[in-house]
């Protein structure tokens, strides 16, 4: 018997695996790599919602937890994951500049917003009203994270690469059983795949498809992430990630021409240099109606848990929320009501 079965190996699954290793718990991971949102994610960690100049939910706590988390993972896996990357918000008007000044005076936001308006010195970018700089930002290489962690688990014999078969799963008096493997608890961290989970398909997981373009722009020479109507994120070697869109109807992981054209039309407003599209990726984010994670115990099954609903901020949310779930299971600590799946039980569970 192991202590835990974990289903899914995206940002949620990896975050919880790390909690288990930290506390010397045994576990096995089951994943079929069908969900791609963690792999194709832009990976930016940024405490500010740049559309409204507001502090993201629990941003201060999450930033502190995440920095330590990814540093530890870099040492364990022997790869670089965390890249310091300035984030500049391109202003569209004088009014937006004024709103930035107002926001930078607010408690909490003041430590993350540079109060100076920065002028644009890059002739390849159209930014007549300049930029606001967000402080303490960076990028996690999520693709390297997932692939390196997968290799790590394979080397330990802790990963089963298969689609979870619910007909092969049962509860026992003191835990759960999947095939020949017994465990004290199971945590479902499948991302948007939760929609096909008979234990948690009642939860209001919506799903929002996001697509990114990769463009090569040798004249751009930009080493900052620029946020306008799209993000332009440097990847190295004159390649930039551009995105992402939010599509609520299409739930496939296939890139689309409509998203490509939509992103390109927004990019052309900002860039004044030539560029070529060299790639496109897509994934469905696990988004929730109230924009908060889905964490906690099943309303009927004692040893069955969920860790999901990170949306587009999984890089920041994962480490701190995984820690809270571990504290619930092992120490009986209560979850924050705003993330506990119990908030949906009365309305949605039948």
N, C-alpha and C positions, 0 to 999 in steps of 0.2 A: 504493500500500500504506500502511495505517495501522499503528501499533504494536500496537493492541489492538482487539478487538471485546469489548464487554461486553453480556451478555444479562441484562436485569432492571434496574429503576430504583427499587428500594426503598432502605432504609438501607444495605444491602450494596453495591449498585451505585453509589450516590452517593458512599459513602466511598471506593470504589476509583477512581472518576472523579477525585476530588480528589487522590489520590496521583499519578495520571498528570499532572494539570495542574501540580502542584507540581514535577514533574520534566520538564516540557515534552515529554511524550509525546503523540502523536496517537492519537485513538480515535474509535470510533463506537459508539453505544448502540442496542440493539434491545430494545424493550419493548412489550407489548400491554396493560399496566396490568391484567392479570387477577388479580394478587395484591394484596390490600388490607391486609395486616397492618401494613405500615409506615404507611399513611395513617390507619388507625383507632386506632393505638397510643396509649396514654395519654401516652407521651413522658417519663415521670418518669426522672430520673437520680438514683439513690440507691445508695450503696455497701453498704448493709446489707440482708441478707435478714431481713425483719421477722417472719417466722413463727418463726424459730429464734434471732434475735439473733446472727447470724454475719456475717462479712465476705464479700461476694460475691467470686467468683473474679477475681483480678488487679484488684480494685477500685481500688486506689491508682493504679496505672499507667494504667488506663482513664480514671479521672476527670481526671487531668492531661492526657492526650491529647485527651479529648473537649472540655474547656473551650476549648482553643486552636482546635480544629477548628471548632466552631460559631461562635466569634467571627469567625474568618476567613470563614466562609460568610455571616454576616450582612453583613459589609463587601462581599463580592463581589455578593451578590444584592440588597442594599439593603432587606432586610426584618428584622424582629425574629424571632428563633427561640428564644432562650434567655431564660426567665423564672425569676428567683429565686423559689422556692416552698418554704416550710418544710414538712417532713413530720413529722406527729405520729402516733405509734403509740398507739392507745387501749388501755389496760390492761383486762383482764377480771377481774383478781383481785390480791390482795396478793402472791400467789406470782409473778405475772408482773412485778410491780414489783421483787421481789427478784432475779429472773433478769436483769432489765435492769441492775441495779446490778452484778451479777457480770460481765456482758458488758462494761460500760463500763470495767472495770479491766483488760481484756485488751489486750495489745499489738496495735496496728493498729486495733482498734475504739475505743480511747480517744479518738482524734481525731475520731470521727464520732458519738459518743453523748453527749448532754448528761446529766450525772450527776444533775441535779435532776429530781424528779418534778413535772410541771407540772399544776396544778389546772385543771379545766374551768370557764370563766366564761361559756360560751355556753348559755343556757337552751334553745336549740333542739336541743342534743345531749345524749344520755344517756351520761355518762362519769364515774361516781362514783369510779373509781379513778385518774382523771387520765390523763396522757400521758407518753410518753418522746419527746424531740425528737431527730431525726436531723439532723446538721449537714452543710453543704455540698451541699444538695439543690436541685433545680430541675426545670423542665419544658421540653422542646423541643417546639415546635409542629411536629410531623411532617407534618401535612397541608399547611401552608404551605411547609415544606421541599421536599416532593416536587413540589408544583405549581410552585413558583418555580424549582426546578432543571430541571424539564422545560421550562419556558419559556426558560431560559438555554440549554439544549442546542439547542432549536429555533432560537433566534436565531443559533446558530453553525453550523447545518446538520449537527449531530452526532447527531441522534436519528431513528431509523426506527421509526415506530409500527406494528408488525406482530407477529404471532405467529411466533416463530422456527420455520423449516421445516427440520427435520433432514435431509430428503432433498435439500436444496439446499446442504448443508455437506460440505466435503471437507478432508482434510489434504493439504498439499503438502510438498515437501522442506524448505522453509524457513519454514513457517508454516501458515496455514489459509486457506480461501476460502469465502465465503458469497455465493452469487450472483455479482455482479460485483465484490464487495469482497474484497480480500486483506488479511490482517493477520499480524503475527508471532506473536500469541498470542490466545487467546480465554478469557474468564473468565465462567463461568456463575454468576450471582447472582440466581436466580429465586425465592428463597424456597421456599414449599411446592410451587411449580411444578416443582421438581427431581424430583419423583416421576415426571414424564413425560419426563425426560431420559434417553435411552438410554445416555449415557456414565456417568451417575452415579446411575442408579436402583437400583443395588446398595447404596447407602449407607443406613444405618438411620435415615432421616428419618421421624419419627413424625407430626408435625403435631398441634397442639393448638388447637382453635377457641376464640377469646375474643370475648365480646360485652360491649359497654358500653351503658348507658342514659344519656340526658341528661335531667336533671330540673330544673325551675324551682322554686326555693324562696325566695321573697322574704324570708321571716322568718329564714332561716338565717344570712346575713351572715357567712360564714366565708371567710377569705383564706388558709387553710392547707390542705394536703392531709391528710386524716384517714384513717389506716389502721386498720380494724377487721377484720371478716370480709370486707369489701369496701373499696376505696379510694373516697373522696369527694374529687374534684379540682375546685377552682373554675375555671371557664372565663370568668367575667365576666358582667355583666348578670344576676346572680342565677341563672345556669345552672351546674350541676355535672355532671361526668362521674362515673358510678358503675360500678364493675366491678373486675376482670373475672372471668368464669368460665373454667374449663378443661374443655373437652369434647373427648374423644379419638375419638369414633366419627363424629360429623358433620364432614365435610371440606368443606362448602360455605361460601360467604361470606354466606349469607342469615341475617338475624336470626330468632330463634325465640321463640315464646311461652313455652316452658319456661324458657329462660334469663331472659327478662323477669321471670317470676314468682319464679324463684330469687333473682335480684338484689334484687327488691323486698322479699322476705321478710327478707333480711339487712339491707337499708337501714332497714326499719321498726324494727329492734331498736335502731338508733343514733339516728335522727332523731325528735324530738318535735314537729316542726312540719309544716304541710301542704306538699305538693309535688305537682307534675304532671309526668308523663313527656312529654317533648317530642321525643324522638328515640331511635333505637337503631341501632347499627352492629355489624358482625361481620367477623372476618378469621381466617384460619388461620395461626398462628405456626409457623415452621419449627423444631420442637424435635427433639432428638436423644436417643438412649437414655442416653448418659452426660452429657447436659446441657452439652456443650462444642461449640464451632463446628466446622464442616466446612470445612477449608482445605487447599489444596494441588494437586498435579499428579495427573492421571489416571495410573493404574499402567501403561498401555501407550502412551498418546498424548502425545507430548512437549510439544505446544504447547497442551494443553487443561487448564484449571484450574477450580477451584470455590471459591466464597466463599459460605458458607451456614450455616444452623443457629444463628442468633443467638438464637432463642427469644424470650423476653419482655424481654430486656435489650439489644436491638439498638442503642438510643441510645448506650449506653456501650461496647458491644463493638465496634461497627463501625469507628470511627476507628483504634483500636490494632491490630486484627486485619488490617485492610486494609493497614496499613503493613508488617506482617509478611509478607503475601503478596507485596507489591511487592518487598521485600528478597529473598525467595526467587527470584522470577522474574529480577530484574535483576542481583542481586549473588550469587546462589547461597547465600544464608544459610539455615541450617537452621531449620525451623519447630519450635516447641515440640511435643513428642510428643503432648501432650494435645489439640492442635487439628489435628494433621496427619491427613488422611484415610488415610494409610498405616496407621494403627492399626486400620482395619477391612478392609484389603486381603485378608489371609490368610483371614479368617473369612467374608467376604461376597462377594468378587469371584470370578467364574467366567469 
